[in-house]
């Protein structure tokens, strides 16, 4: 089947390709530097060893040089590996003044194409009969991002030149997270601390802050990463409070995503991933992709700076004997898997330790923790500006 987006074509460069993977549903956003009219789309089933494809032809369009340099080249074709959710890869082909975008899949899917703003096309690839995946950013959300409007402040007008930091308060709604010795809920602590971090960021740094939630609501883990990807965030910081089977574990740690993990880190990851089925966790392909892109290294740098600055701030007030530094650790956290920018998960202290829980509830502890987190983010951006 073929759909036509009628109109007169004009010269354009395909500058960006954004891929969002969901349950039996994927979206591919194509961004050009000028409107593309007259695009055509079709689907073909798998046949004779050739994979099923959804294909879009962009007339009078060329591939941007930076886009070509970012991906592996084979003649006039450039491959973006995916290997997740039934999507194997996206292949870009320069066809003498036209660009063909092919999405190769493990099975045939329905394909629709929707204009997004003045310079985007959104490809929807959905398995027959499948329910649209609500965790994927929709056309309205993506248009807001293209226009430079943050999800948290839609309509206020945000400069595209500003960096974007997504602060993710863990848990919420029907998912309270861990419970403390006196009944403190992780979701409440995470939200209180996230709001303080957001306020401190806006006060001190020239950044746009997006909160994945600013009330006690439940947001699926996949949605949190989708929000960060949709606004093209520079950093993603997920904030939590830790828990252990007994009351002896205590201290502060910051995680970033990697396959290397000790038993303690794996336990924390299992707890934070508890609402996601193992089959829903697209780990391997994305880990490889992030490693190639250098995102893991940058996430590690961010984690180290945040951890160091938080500990310095808190020990300066409470003393070394009351603030335990558990350092930076790595683990497989679902909320970090699909983020396409440096991302960390901060565990503020243990709710299951009586003294840690008491401190977590204190406004001073939260304020100093927020200051340390922002100190770390500021140091990270300074290092990047200096070519670090």
Buried (B, 14 or more C-beta within 10 A) or exposed (E): EEBEBEEEBEEBBBBBBBBBBBBBBBBBBBBBBBBBBBBBBEBEEBEEEEBBBBBBBBBBBBBBEEBBEEBEEEEEBBBBBBBBBBBBBBBBBBBEEBBBBBBBBEEBBBBEBBBBBEBBBBBBBBBEEEEBBEBBBBBEBBBBBBBBBBBBBEEEEBEEEBBBBBBBBBBBEEBBBBBBBEEBBBBBBBBBBBBBBBBBBBEEBEBBBBBBBBEBBBBBBBBBBBBBBBBBBBBBBBBBBBBBEEBEBBBBBBBBBBEEBEEBBEBBBEBBBEEBEEEBBBBEBBBEBBEEEEBBBBBBBBBBBBBBBBBBBBBEEBEEEBBBBBBBBBBBBBBBBBBBBBBBBBBBBBBBBBEBBBBBBEEEBBBBBBBBBBBBBBBBBEBBEEEE
